[in-house]
Amino acid sequence: MSSVESHETEEDVIKPSSFSKKINSATIALIVGIVVSLLLILAIWLLTPNLARFEDILLPDQGAAWYFWKLPERNSWILLSAWLLYAIHQIFIWATIFLAQKNKYKTTSELKKLNYFSLFGNLFFILLHIIHTQLFYDKTAQDMPVWTSQGSVILMLSIIIVMETPRRGFILGKKLNFKKEVIKFFRKYHGYYISWALIYTFWFHPATGTLAHIWGFFYMFLLLLQGSLMYTKIHTNKYWTVILESLVAIHGALVAVWQAQAAGIALKDSMWPMFFLGFAAMFVLAYMYGLGWPKYVQIIISSIYVLFMVWLYSSWGYGRDFSKLISFEFLWIPIILFGIALAFGYGGNLIVKLKKSSKTEA
């Protein structure tokens, strides 16, 4: 979004106070946002005992395609309220993105009025979500398959790969010839898709206090915070954005650990290494090349990753089944993410080429 030309007025930017002359308002918002996110997940955890009347009657887990945290019977009024809150939240955030682009904001160090609207709007809907969970529990997972929530995030990560290709390369720092029109399209419209992926996933889950949910909501709050900081330098800060891309490794591993414990599966036989190694591989193969680190640091990071794998699959180490290694489970997630990104990038190239051809023929 930073590539959009700016026509904003002085009134659009909230001028910093004397206190913040040395630290800009966007940085303050980031710090406060992280603290508030921690307080929110603490509130979710403290309120979880109140959900016993719902969680005591949940149906037994029925496998990977089953979403455990939904009530046995669907209540139309409860689901209507959940979908309505989701829709209002979604339209609100889309409206802030639209207005920011309409006003042709440029990237600055300070917050603008729409950043404040987005920040406090997201906080308002987070509080509504927690209250709704306490009163009714069920969210949109009652109506939608679990893969829709997971898939939306996978597509989000692949879109980011395409957008970041000109800066950090596609893989191992090597750039691909995605056309400028393709990159410009994704940079201009990525906010609409990513905000949908986040808000859809946010209203998919009840605000309950399992380890996987607590971490997942904390990660979600950070991503919503990132969206609210659009058109600020924090939004495009290379360290902050890589942290956000990489935290999914911890989230995926924690969800897999919970699922294994619930099913009585030994952790070394569970799926957590596949998720952790797969998303960590994305950092080694792609993300770190945008940080400007010298070659020797990249080699050290890659070596640590390899040594961790050696320990994980060794009989003298963690003892994970060696057959999992030779099945290349650590590459399954990178293959999916890079594959989708290639489809987006070169698919976009093809569309651009066809449009130019049709104009030439006309």
C-alpha positions as CSV (number, residue, x, y, z in Angstrom):
1,M,0.0,0.0,0.0
2,S,3.0,2.3,0.5
3,S,3.4,2.6,-3.3
4,V,0.2,4.7,-3.6
5,E,0.9,8.4,-4.2
6,S,-0.1,10.7,-1.3
7,H,-2.5,13.6,-1.4
8,E,-3.2,13.6,2.4
9,T,-3.7,16.9,4.2
10,E,-2.1,18.1,7.4
11,E,-5.3,17.4,9.3
12,D,-5.0,13.7,8.3
13,V,-1.9,13.3,10.4
14,I,-2.1,13.4,14.2
15,K,0.8,15.6,15.2
16,P,3.1,14.2,17.9
17,S,3.1,15.7,21.4
18,S,6.4,16.9,23.0
19,F,6.7,13.5,24.7
20,S,6.7,11.7,21.4
21,K,9.2,13.9,19.6
22,K,11.9,11.3,20.1
23,I,9.5,8.3,19.6
24,N,6.8,8.6,16.9
25,S,3.2,7.8,17.4
26,A,3.2,4.7,15.3
27,T,5.9,3.2,17.5
28,I,4.0,4.1,20.6
29,A,0.9,2.5,19.1
30,L,2.9,-0.7,18.4
31,I,4.2,-0.9,22.0
32,V,0.8,-0.1,23.6
33,G,-0.8,-2.5,21.1
34,I,1.4,-5.4,22.2
35,V,0.8,-4.7,25.9
36,V,-3.0,-4.5,25.3
37,S,-2.8,-7.8,23.4
38,L,-1.2,-9.4,26.4
39,L,-3.8,-8.0,28.7
40,L,-6.6,-9.3,26.4
41,I,-5.3,-12.9,26.3
42,L,-4.9,-12.7,30.1
43,A,-8.6,-11.7,30.3
44,I,-9.5,-14.6,28.0
45,W,-7.6,-17.0,30.2
46,L,-9.1,-15.7,33.4
47,L,-12.6,-15.9,32.0
48,T,-12.2,-19.4,30.7
49,P,-13.6,-21.2,33.8
50,N,-16.9,-19.4,33.1
51,L,-17.1,-21.4,29.9
52,A,-17.3,-24.8,31.7
53,R,-21.1,-25.0,31.1
54,F,-20.3,-25.0,27.3
55,E,-17.1,-27.0,27.2
56,D,-18.3,-29.8,29.4
57,I,-20.8,-30.8,26.7
58,L,-18.6,-30.6,23.6
59,L,-18.5,-33.6,21.4
60,P,-15.4,-35.9,21.4
61,D,-12.8,-35.0,18.8
62,Q,-13.4,-36.8,15.5
63,G,-10.2,-36.2,13.6
64,A,-8.3,-33.6,11.7
65,A,-11.3,-32.3,9.8
66,W,-13.3,-31.9,13.0
67,Y,-13.4,-28.6,14.9
68,F,-13.7,-29.5,18.6
69,W,-14.8,-26.1,20.0
70,K,-18.3,-25.9,18.8
71,L,-21.5,-26.8,20.6
72,P,-23.3,-30.1,19.9
73,E,-26.4,-28.3,18.5
74,R,-26.6,-25.3,16.2
75,N,-28.6,-22.4,17.5
76,S,-29.7,-20.2,14.6
77,W,-30.0,-17.0,16.7
78,I,-26.6,-17.4,18.2
79,L,-25.0,-18.0,14.8
80,L,-26.9,-15.1,13.3
81,S,-25.4,-12.8,16.0
82,A,-21.9,-14.2,15.4
83,W,-22.1,-13.8,11.6
84,L,-23.6,-10.3,12.0
85,L,-20.7,-9.2,14.3
86,Y,-18.2,-10.7,11.8
87,A,-19.8,-8.9,8.9
88,I,-19.9,-5.5,10.7
89,H,-16.2,-5.9,11.8
90,Q,-15.2,-6.9,8.3
91,I,-17.0,-4.0,6.6
92,F,-15.6,-1.6,9.1
93,I,-12.0,-2.6,8.4
94,W,-12.5,-2.7,4.7
95,A,-14.0,0.8,4.9
96,T,-10.8,2.2,6.7
97,I,-8.6,0.6,3.9
98,F,-10.8,2.1,1.2
99,L,-10.8,5.6,2.7
100,A,-7.0,5.5,3.3
101,Q,-6.5,4.6,-0.4
102,K,-9.1,7.1,-1.5
103,N,-7.3,9.8,0.4
104,K,-4.0,8.6,-1.2
105,Y,-2.1,8.4,2.1
106,K,1.6,8.1,2.1
107,T,3.7,6.1,4.5
108,T,4.9,8.2,7.5
109,S,6.1,7.7,11.0
110,E,3.0,9.2,12.6
111,L,-0.5,7.8,13.0
112,K,-3.4,9.3,10.9
113,K,-7.0,9.5,12.0
114,L,-7.9,6.3,10.2
115,N,-5.2,4.5,12.1
116,Y,-6.9,5.5,15.3
117,F,-10.3,4.5,14.0
118,S,-8.9,1.1,13.0
119,L,-7.0,0.5,16.2
120,F,-10.0,1.4,18.5
121,G,-12.4,-0.4,16.2
122,N,-10.5,-3.6,16.3
123,L,-10.3,-3.3,20.1
124,F,-14.0,-2.8,20.3
125,F,-14.8,-5.9,18.2
126,I,-12.3,-8.0,20.2
127,L,-14.1,-7.1,23.4
128,L,-17.4,-7.9,21.7
129,H,-16.0,-11.3,20.7
130,I,-15.0,-12.1,24.3
131,I,-18.4,-11.1,25.6
132,H,-20.2,-13.1,22.9
133,T,-18.1,-16.1,23.8
134,Q,-19.0,-15.8,27.5
135,L,-22.7,-15.5,26.7
136,F,-23.1,-17.9,23.8
137,Y,-19.7,-19.6,23.0
138,D,-20.4,-20.7,19.4
139,K,-18.7,-18.8,16.5
140,T,-18.8,-19.3,12.8
141,A,-17.0,-22.7,13.0
142,Q,-20.4,-24.1,13.6
143,D,-21.3,-23.4,9.9
144,M,-17.9,-23.6,8.1
145,P,-15.3,-26.4,7.6
146,V,-12.1,-26.0,9.6
147,W,-10.0,-25.9,6.4
148,T,-11.4,-22.6,5.4
149,S,-9.8,-20.9,8.4
150,Q,-6.5,-22.7,7.9
151,G,-6.5,-22.1,4.1
152,S,-7.2,-18.4,4.4
153,V,-3.9,-18.0,6.4
154,I,-1.9,-20.1,3.9
155,L,-3.1,-17.9,1.1
156,M,-2.2,-14.8,3.1
157,L,1.4,-16.0,3.6
158,S,1.8,-16.8,-0.1
159,I,0.5,-13.3,-1.1
160,I,3.2,-11.8,1.2
161,I,5.9,-13.9,-0.5
162,V,4.9,-12.4,-3.9
163,M,4.8,-8.8,-2.6
164,E,8.2,-9.2,-0.9
165,T,9.9,-10.8,-3.9
166,P,11.4,-7.5,-5.3
167,R,12.9,-6.7,-1.9
168,R,14.2,-10.0,-0.6
169,G,13.9,-12.4,-3.5
170,F,11.7,-15.4,-3.9
171,I,13.9,-18.1,-2.4
172,L,17.5,-18.0,-1.1
173,G,17.5,-14.3,-2.1
174,K,16.9,-15.1,-5.8
175,K,14.4,-12.8,-7.5
176,L,11.8,-14.0,-10.0
177,N,10.5,-11.9,-12.9
178,F,7.1,-11.1,-11.6
179,K,5.9,-8.2,-13.6
180,K,5.6,-4.8,-11.9
181,E,1.9,-4.7,-12.6
182,V,1.5,-7.9,-10.6
183,I,3.5,-6.6,-7.6
184,K,1.6,-3.3,-7.7
185,F,-1.8,-5.2,-7.7
186,F,-0.9,-7.2,-4.7
187,R,0.5,-4.3,-2.8
188,K,-2.6,-2.2,-3.5
189,Y,-5.2,-4.8,-2.7
190,H,-3.5,-7.1,-0.2
191,G,-5.1,-5.3,2.7
192,Y,-8.6,-6.3,1.7
193,Y,-7.7,-10.0,1.4
194,I,-5.5,-10.2,4.5
195,S,-8.0,-8.4,6.6
196,W,-10.7,-10.8,5.4
197,A,-8.4,-13.8,6.3
198,L,-7.7,-12.4,9.7
199,I,-11.2,-11.3,10.6
200,Y,-12.8,-14.5,9.2
201,T,-10.4,-16.6,11.3
202,F,-10.9,-14.4,14.3
203,W,-14.7,-14.9,14.3
204,F,-14.3,-18.6,13.5
205,H,-13.0,-19.5,17.0
206,P,-14.5,-18.9,20.5
207,A,-12.3,-17.0,22.9
208,T,-11.3,-19.9,25.2
209,G,-8.2,-20.4,27.2
210,T,-6.4,-23.5,25.8
211,L,-2.7,-23.0,25.1
212,A,-3.4,-23.1,21.3
213,H,-6.2,-20.6,21.5
214,I,-4.3,-18.2,23.8
215,W,-1.3,-18.2,21.5
216,G,-3.5,-18.0,18.4
217,F,-5.5,-15.0,19.7
218,F,-2.3,-13.3,20.7
219,Y,-0.9,-13.8,17.3
220,M,-4.2,-12.7,15.8
221,F,-4.2,-9.5,17.8
222,L,-0.7,-8.7,16.6
223,L,-1.8,-9.2,13.0
224,L,-4.8,-7.0,13.5
225,L,-2.5,-4.4,15.1
226,Q,-0.3,-4.6,12.0
227,G,-3.3,-3.9,9.7
228,S,-4.3,-1.0,11.8
229,L,-0.8,0.5,11.4
230,M,-1.3,0.8,7.6
231,Y,0.6,3.6,5.9
232,T,3.0,3.9,8.8
233,K,6.7,2.9,8.7
234,I,6.0,0.3,11.3
235,H,3.7,-1.5,8.9
236,T,6.6,-2.0,6.5
237,N,9.4,-2.4,9.0
238,K,11.4,-5.4,7.9
239,Y,12.0,-6.8,11.4
240,W,8.5,-6.4,12.6
241,T,7.0,-8.0,9.4
242,V,9.4,-11.0,9.5
243,I,8.5,-11.6,13.2
244,L,4.8,-11.7,12.2
245,E,5.5,-14.0,9.3
246,S,7.6,-16.3,11.5
247,L,5.4,-16.5,14.6
248,V,3.1,-18.9,12.8
249,A,5.7,-21.6,13.4
250,I,5.0,-21.5,17.1
251,H,1.3,-21.3,16.7
252,G,1.2,-24.3,14.3
253,A,3.4,-26.3,16.7
254,L,1.3,-25.5,19.7
255,V,-2.0,-26.5,18.0
256,A,-0.4,-29.8,16.9
257,V,0.8,-30.4,20.5
258,W,-2.7,-29.9,21.9
259,Q,-4.2,-32.2,19.3
260,A,-1.7,-34.9,20.1
261,Q,-2.3,-34.6,23.8
262,A,-6.1,-34.7,23.3
263,A,-5.8,-37.8,21.1
264,G,-3.3,-39.5,23.5
265,I,-0.5,-39.5,20.9
266,A,3.1,-39.3,21.9
267,L,4.5,-35.8,21.1
268,K,7.5,-37.3,19.1
269,D,4.9,-39.0,16.9
270,S,2.7,-36.0,16.5
271,M,2.7,-33.3,13.8
272,W,4.3,-30.5,15.7
273,P,7.8,-31.0,14.1
274,M,6.2,-30.8,10.6
275,F,4.6,-27.5,11.4
276,F,7.5,-26.0,13.3
277,L,10.2,-27.2,10.8
278,G,8.1,-26.2,7.8
279,F,7.4,-22.6,8.9
280,A,10.9,-22.3,10.3
281,A,12.2,-23.4,6.9
282,M,10.4,-20.4,5.4
283,F,12.6,-18.1,7.5
284,V,15.7,-20.0,6.4
285,L,14.8,-20.1,2.7
286,A,13.1,-16.7,2.2
287,Y,12.4,-14.4,5.1
288,M,15.9,-13.8,6.5
289,Y,17.1,-12.6,3.1
290,G,15.1,-9.4,3.5
291,L,16.9,-8.5,6.7
292,G,20.2,-7.4,5.2
293,W,22.2,-9.8,7.2
294,P,25.7,-10.7,6.0
295,K,26.4,-14.1,4.4
296,Y,28.0,-15.6,7.5
297,V,25.0,-14.8,9.6
298,Q,22.7,-16.6,7.1
299,I,25.1,-19.6,7.2
300,I,25.0,-19.7,11.0
301,I,21.1,-19.5,11.0
302,S,20.9,-22.3,8.4
303,S,23.4,-24.4,10.3
304,I,21.3,-24.0,13.5
305,Y,18.3,-25.2,11.6
306,V,20.1,-28.3,10.2
307,L,21.6,-29.1,13.6
308,F,18.1,-28.9,15.2
309,M,16.8,-31.3,12.6
310,V,19.7,-33.7,13.3
311,W,18.8,-33.7,17.0
312,L,15.1,-34.1,16.3
313,Y,15.5,-37.2,14.1
314,S,18.4,-38.9,15.9
315,S,18.0,-41.8,18.2
316,W,20.3,-40.1,20.7
317,G,18.2,-36.9,20.5
318,Y,14.5,-36.4,20.4
319,G,14.0,-39.7,18.7
320,R,11.4,-38.8,16.0
321,D,10.8,-41.5,13.5
322,F,13.5,-41.2,10.8
323,S,11.0,-42.1,8.1
324,K,9.4,-38.7,8.8
325,L,12.6,-37.1,7.7
326,I,13.0,-39.1,4.5
327,S,9.4,-38.2,3.7
328,F,10.6,-34.6,3.6
329,E,7.9,-33.5,6.0
330,F,10.0,-30.3,6.8
331,L,9.4,-29.2,3.2
332,W,5.7,-29.8,2.9
333,I,4.7,-26.4,4.1
334,P,7.4,-24.5,2.0
335,I,6.3,-26.5,-1.1
336,I,2.7,-25.4,-0.5
337,L,3.5,-21.7,0.2
338,F,6.0,-21.4,-2.6
339,G,3.7,-23.3,-5.0
340,I,0.8,-21.0,-4.3
341,A,3.0,-17.9,-4.6
342,L,4.3,-19.1,-7.9
343,A,0.7,-19.6,-9.1
344,F,-0.1,-16.0,-8.0
345,G,3.0,-14.5,-9.5
346,Y,3.1,-16.2,-12.8
347,G,-0.7,-16.4,-13.1
348,G,-0.6,-12.6,-12.7
349,N,2.1,-12.3,-15.3
350,L,-0.1,-14.3,-17.7
351,I,-3.1,-12.0,-17.1
352,V,-1.0,-8.9,-17.7
353,K,0.3,-10.4,-20.9
354,L,-3.2,-11.3,-22.1
355,K,-4.5,-7.8,-21.3
356,K,-1.7,-6.2,-23.3
357,S,-2.2,-8.6,-26.2
358,S,-5.9,-7.8,-26.3
359,K,-5.2,-4.0,-26.3
360,T,-2.7,-4.4,-29.1
361,E,-5.2,-6.4,-31.2
362,A,-7.9,-3.8,-30.5
